[in-house]
Amino acid sequence: MQNNIIGIGEKLLVGQPKTLPKSLIVDYQISPYLEPQEVVIPTIEIDYEVKPGDSLWSISQLYEVPHSDLAKWNNLSASSILKPGTQLTLFIPQADKPKQPQKRQNLLQDLQKSLIQPR
């Protein structure tokens, strides 16, 4: 049998692999625009000295970073107990500077001029 069409009088053999002719097989290539892109977020590196009572969780909350990342950056487990004086490295994301809106002098006067038209 060359194709997957069953003719009158032919038997269907259950469990036999179905094959498609190579001319029907399509190799789909995903567009590079749809592939996941790595996002790079600028960070600054901070050295932090552990104080009495600190935990990975409390430090992560203080600097707003995931505690699992904080543990990974310092080769610790997420449940590690920290000793005071230990130096930790944190990578804090930096936001882009907010763009300042352009200041317009006499904005109300400009609006008023645009609304008043000579007759």
N, C-alpha and C positions, 0 to 999 in steps of 0.2 A: 504494500500500500504506500503510495508516494505522498499522499496528502491526508488531511484529516476529514475528508468527506466520505460518508458511508453511503455506498450505493445499495440498490435493491439486491438482496441476496447475499450481501457481505456480512460478516460477523464482526461484532464489536468485542475486542479483547480488553477486558477491564484490567487495569494495572500496567498496561503497556505505555511507555513514555510517548508523549505526543511530540512531534518534531515539526518545526516550521522551516520552509525553505529559506535559505540565507537572503534571498531577495526581499523577504517580508520582515526581516529583523532590522529594526531601526536603532542606531546608536545615538541616543539623545545627549547632546552636550549642553551643560547648564551655562547660561550666559554669565560672564564674569561680573555683570552688574547685580546678579541675584545671589552670587556666592557670598558667604559671610565675610565681612571686612573687619579687620582688626582695628579697634578704636584705641587710639593712644591718648591717654589723659595725662597732662603734665602734673608732676608731683614734686614735692620737696621732701628731702630726707631729714628726719628729726631723731636725735638721740634723746631717750627718756630714761631717767634714773628712777627705778622702782622705789616707792616709799612704803612705809609700814601700812598695811591694810589694802594695798593695791592688788588688783587681780587683772587678768587679761580682759575680763568683761568690763570692769570699771574704767580701765585705760581706753579700751575701744570705744566706750560710750563718751568719754571725755573728748576724744579726737574724732568721733563720728566715722570710725572705720569698722569693718566687720571683725569680730574677735577671731574668727578662723584665719583671716588674712594676717592679723597681728601675730598669731601663733606661727603661721607658716614663714613669715619674714624673719622670725627669730629662732627657727628650728625647734619649736616647742609643740607639745600637744595642746589641744584646746582646753584640757583640764589641768594644765600645769599649775603648780603652786609657785608663786614668785617670791624670791627673797629680797628684802630691802637692799638697795645698793646695786642690784643687777641692772646692767645697761641694756635697753631695748632699742631697736631701730623701728621707726614708723615711717611710712610713706603716705603723706597727706596730699590728697588731690587739690589742685589749685584751679579755681574757677577763672574763666576769662574775665578781664576787667570789664565791668559794665560800660556800655557805650553811653557817653554823655549826650543827652539831647542837645541839639544846636539851640543856643539861646537866641531869641529874637527880641530885639529892642522894640519897645513900643508895640507889642503884638496887638493890643486893643485898637490902637490908632490905625494900624495897617488894615485890620478887619473893617474898621469903620470907613476908611477910605475906599475899600473895595465895594462896600455896600451903597455908598452915596455916589450917585452918578450925576453929572451935570445935565440939566434939562435943556 
